[in-house]
Amino acid sequence: MGTRLMVRTTRNVAMTDDGLILLDEAKQILEHVDAVINRFNSKRRDQNLTLRVGAIDSAAAGLLPLLLHDFRKDNPDVEVQLLEDKSLRLVPKLLSGRIDLAFIRHAERPDRKLNTMFLFHETAVVAMSTNHPLADNEDVSIDDLAGEPLIVPERRSRPHSHDLTIKLFTEAGLQARIVQLAGEKQTIVNLVAAEIGLAIVPRWTSRLAVTGVRYIPLRVSNEQVMNKLPLSVAWVKGVRDPVRDAMIAILQRHLKRYADHA
């Protein structure tokens, strides 16, 4: 380069002013390369009329069937490829260009490279065995669940669902009696059917047809506590994609109807 980029001593290594300038230029070059790659990926997708959508299980089972039905009426020639995964794995796939749109849990600090649009809060219900004494109730409160054995998701994989259960009991002045951790909703519901315990789950889970399980509406006084299952849609900033934008437009147009089913 014809100039010194670093100064080395016996104690440490530091960058010179020229080194810092080069580092900044290198970062800009890498960002430009990423933008070019995304632009070509977008152009290729436009030609192929393909939209790659990632979604957490809640969105895949609850929102997407409604959204895809409406989307395909206006865009019959578009092939939609679906990938179901957790939010923490969908975001890297979105940033790397492997998917075009992601339905994820709303993050308090979203990545600055993403456009993120909050959609709605999902409704929580209580899954319990049909043999449970509360199974014939029209609804239940957290006080009704005091001392009941609970099945909850592991926090590292499903922090929002885990925290919802804990917060509901804490706000009621109770301690959640957790007897089992489980990773997937299907596993949780199967454990409920086996009468291992009860579970507080998103309402869409009731679509999992498991014999011996009933889903009871949860009655709460503090609506803020229920705002623990937020759903958002995210996409990469600065990437032109008319097909993706068409799906977002339909989502915005029918959002109230979708939220009513959440």
Residue, then its C-alpha position, 0 to 999 in steps of 0.5 A: m500500500g506504500t504506507r504504514l497501516m498498523v503500529r506494533t509495540t511490545r504491548n499492543v497493536a494499533m491502527t494508524d490514521d491511514g489504517l483506519i481510513l482503509l478499514d472504513e473503505a473496506k467496510q464500504i466495499l463489502e457493503h456494496v458487494d452485498a448490495v450488488i449480490n442482493r440486486f442480482n438475486s432480486k432480478r433473478r427472482d423477478q424473472n422466475l416469479t418466485l417468493r421465498v417466505g420464512a415463518i415461525d410456526s405461529a405464522a405458518a399455521g395461523l396467518l399464512p394460509l389466509l395470506l397465501h389464499d388472498f395472494r394467489k388470487d391476485n398472483p396466480d403465476v408466483e411460486v411461493q416457497l415456504l420455510e418454517d423455522k424459529s426467529l433466531r434462525l430466520v433473520p440470518k437467512l433473510l440477511s444472507g438473501r436465502i429468503d425474501l420475507a420473514f414472519i418473526r417475533h417482533a424484536e425490541r432491537p431489530d437489525r438495522k439492515l431490515n425493514t420490520m413491520f409489526l402486525f399484531h399480538e396473538t391470542a393465548v389460550v390454555a391447552m388441557s386434557t379433556n379429563h381435567p376438571l376445568a375442561d368444561n369451563e367457557d374460560v379460565s383465569i390464571d387464579d384458576l390455574a394456581g398450583e397446576p402443573l405446567i408445560v412451557p417451551e425452553r426459553r432459549s428457543r421460544p423466549h416470547s412464549h416462555d416469558l408469557t407464561i411466567k409473566l401471567f403468573t407473576e402478575a397474578g401474584l403466583q408462581a408458575r409450577i413448571v413440570q416439563l420443558a419442551g421445544e415444539k408446539q406439537t410435543i407440548v400438545n402431545l404432553v398435554a394429551a398425556e395429562i403431564g400438565l397444562a400449557i399456555v399456547p397461541r390460539w392457532t395451536s388449536r388447529l393441531a388435532v390431538t385427541g384428548v386436548r381442549y383449548i380454553p380461552l384465557r381471561v386476563s385483566n391486564e392486557q399488557v401482559m397478553n402483549k407477549l406474542p407479537l408477530s412482525v414481518a421483515w425484509v431487507k432494506g434497499v432490495r427491489d422485489p416487486v413480488r415481495d412488495a405485492m405480498i406486503a401490500i395484500l398483508q396491509r390491505h387485509l391486516k385487520r381480518y388476519a388479526d381477528h383470527a390471531 
